[in-house]
Amino acid sequence: MMTKQPTNLRRRRFIRTIGGGVIFAALPISGCSSFSSDIPESAIAAWSPEEIVNDISDPRIRALAWAILAPNPHNRQPWLIELQGKYDVLIRIDTERLLEHTDPYGRQILIGTGAMLGLLDIAAKQFGYNTETTWFEEGVFNSTSINSKPIARVRFIRSIELANHDLFNHISKRRTARSVYDNNTPPTKALKSELLSLGTPLLDNRVIVEKKHAYLSDHIKRIAKKAWKIELTTPNTYLESAQLLRVGSMEIEKHRDGISITSPLLVAFERFGLFDRNEFPSPDSRIVKAQLDDFNQTVDATPSFYVLTSQDNTRLTQIMAGKTYVKAHLIATKHGFVMHPISQALQEFPEMSQLHSELKEKLISKTPTSDATVQMLCRIGRIPNGKTLPKPSPRRGLHAYLVN
Ligand SMILES: Cc1cc2nc3c(=O)[nH]c(=O)nc-3n(C[C@H](O)[C@H](O)[C@H](O)COP(=O)(O)O)c2cc1C
């Protein structure tokens, strides 16, 4: 825990982390440049898939190189991918990469895998293939745990006509943006109408726009802020997230997953042993307060929310939620918008259960069944003028997921 501050620290700065909050707050006025630690280019090389698979003729590998750019919880990239025969891709979950505390039933892990499969369909189409998927060929996981049985067998089938997929060009431009958004720019009519066209009888997706739905939007903000506080002040969930922070170029390069921290100061603190990710900070500490303040500001700078709910919560529905979510995010990208899932209140750990129910009550629009679930809650908006998009997040690279 950071109890002391170096004397040269004069002003505070917030460093973003997983929930859109901050992890520590203090920046010297000068003198940190020697500790600068950007995201190494090698850790984000996967974001130029065309260069990596340029001379590979197998369409499965070419499409997979794009699919692994999918959004996924805590950037765990929990995929094991097997090429079978000439046409099939078999997908399993890497059970070493689950999120035991923040995602105890593996719901978010399946959403992230659904997002990856969604991009696989889009990229296959772009390369002239349709996909045909067989789900859970050795049986579906139960509702509380995940194992390494296959989730999906995706067969590539040559399509007669070459069909460019409208969203393909936006895959490598998509970013999860955890910063403040321009409060005066809610999604345009065109964006909303494209987003709403993604709904299905199983999955209901909505855009909640502040001015029109002020009451609901205020509720969401209140719940999101409380939920972040709970995640941050519950030892298991805080520590799980803290241990997935990758602090500085060396760690980012080594792991190429988790959430990248590039603040020179935090890197320096880490090097001097002043930032211990195995230690749970007191809920009253400056570090926790700073993170809460920053998250609250970020949530307040949200012109609209994108919400994805389902009437049931089967494993297939979770995957479909991921497929829908990634399409929504690509559509937003196409329209010049960014997104940021804020999942704390959706998480199924005991300390969160009351807020979880409250959110469900507010957001499930039809008469809820007992299994009705809020699958995704996201901020959606525009980066304010003059601010830049975040850099892409690292990927481990295709070879890391391929098991053959
Ligand atoms: C199911 C799911 C839940 C997520 N929840 C959060 C969240 O609560 N807070 C957050 O900052 N990002 C969240 N994300 C975004 C991931 O952290 C992000 O996709 C990942 O770090 C990779 O970054 P990228 O989307 O920019 O490629 C979530 C993503 C998914 C698919």
PDBQT file of the ligand as one rigid body, heavy atoms in Angstrom, charges set to zero:
ROOT
HETATM    1  C1  LIG A 501     -18.084  -8.725 -21.249  1.00  0.00    +0.000 C 
HETATM    2  C2  LIG A 501     -17.156  -7.541 -21.193  1.00  0.00    +0.000 A 
HETATM    3  C3  LIG A 501     -17.112  -6.767 -20.046  1.00  0.00    +0.000 A 
HETATM    4  C4  LIG A 501     -16.272  -5.655 -19.974  1.00  0.00    +0.000 A 
HETATM    5  N1  LIG A 501     -16.282  -4.870 -18.847  1.00  0.00    +0.000 NA
HETATM    6  C5  LIG A 501     -15.485  -3.781 -18.767  1.00  0.00    +0.000 A 
HETATM    7  C6  LIG A 501     -15.513  -2.934 -17.635  1.00  0.00    +0.000 A 
HETATM    8  O1  LIG A 501     -16.259  -3.134 -16.684  1.00  0.00    +0.000 OA
HETATM    9  N2  LIG A 501     -14.694  -1.854 -17.620  1.00  0.00    +0.000 N 
HETATM   10  C7  LIG A 501     -13.844  -1.571 -18.663  1.00  0.00    +0.000 A 
HETATM   11  O2  LIG A 501     -13.122  -0.587 -18.606  1.00  0.00    +0.000 OA
HETATM   12  N3  LIG A 501     -13.805  -2.358 -19.761  1.00  0.00    +0.000 NA
HETATM   13  C8  LIG A 501     -14.607  -3.442 -19.838  1.00  0.00    +0.000 A 
HETATM   14  N4  LIG A 501     -14.587  -4.231 -20.952  1.00  0.00    +0.000 N 
HETATM   15  C9  LIG A 501     -13.692  -3.878 -22.066  1.00  0.00    +0.000 C 
HETATM   16  C10 LIG A 501     -12.414  -4.695 -22.012  1.00  0.00    +0.000 C 
HETATM   17  O3  LIG A 501     -11.632  -4.336 -20.894  1.00  0.00    +0.000 OA
HETATM   18  C11 LIG A 501     -11.653  -4.482 -23.322  1.00  0.00    +0.000 C 
HETATM   19  O4  LIG A 501     -12.414  -5.030 -24.360  1.00  0.00    +0.000 OA
HETATM   20  C12 LIG A 501     -10.290  -5.125 -23.309  1.00  0.00    +0.000 C 
HETATM   21  O5  LIG A 501      -9.442  -4.503 -22.372  1.00  0.00    +0.000 OA
HETATM   22  C13 LIG A 501      -9.623  -5.054 -24.674  1.00  0.00    +0.000 C 
HETATM   23  O6  LIG A 501      -9.558  -3.713 -25.105  1.00  0.00    +0.000 OA
HETATM   24  P1  LIG A 501     -10.199  -3.233 -26.478  1.00  0.00    +0.000 P 
HETATM   25  O7  LIG A 501     -11.687  -3.430 -26.381  1.00  0.00    +0.000 OA
HETATM   26  O8  LIG A 501      -9.835  -1.781 -26.611  1.00  0.00    +0.000 OA
HETATM   27  O9  LIG A 501      -9.616  -4.081 -27.564  1.00  0.00    +0.000 OA
HETATM   28  C14 LIG A 501     -15.430  -5.334 -21.066  1.00  0.00    +0.000 A 
HETATM   29  C15 LIG A 501     -15.501  -6.108 -22.238  1.00  0.00    +0.000 A 
HETATM   30  C16 LIG A 501     -16.346  -7.198 -22.305  1.00  0.00    +0.000 A 
HETATM   31  C17 LIG A 501     -16.415  -8.009 -23.571  1.00  0.00    +0.000 C 
ENDROOT
TORSDOF 0
